[in-house]
């Protein structure tokens, strides 16, 4: 209890790492009072869905690691959807399943998502939909033992900047091309003048 009170007194604390600290839901209630937190590592503890609800009040969080907290389920993942500033989220080796993916679509700033060890994630249709919904997502970890760990299918990411560049190139090409209709009209006028001149000579 004294340790929690100490942390709560650090009003400007930005980063906190309690790896394997066996933090519980009650501990999360205390930590949720540190509103300045931007990075929080609570890997390997007894946190469940109630703890996730407390953590969800930390609006400034950009990085959150809750891996190896086996009491966290899809309900807890739904609570974390309120953390719209998240750029990195790790829910690996929790009880979260593929059904939780639909809650994460609103995390538009998310760049890194780790969910290895979670049931039904790798073959989920929701995973492909999630990749399309998150424009900033660059790292997706589904299997800690895979050579492709951290690699995301780039074909599912939409790069709007490339489309804009192509549009600009097309516009430049259109500007360089001569006005076909005007040239045809001018050529027709020249031919008509030439014909009138020949008739006058006859």
Helices and strands as residue ranges (DSSP letters): H 2-8, E 15-17, H 25-31, E 39-41, H 49-55, E 63-65, H 74-80, E 88-90, G 98-103, E 112-114, H 125-133, E 139-141, G 154-156, H 160-176, H 180-201
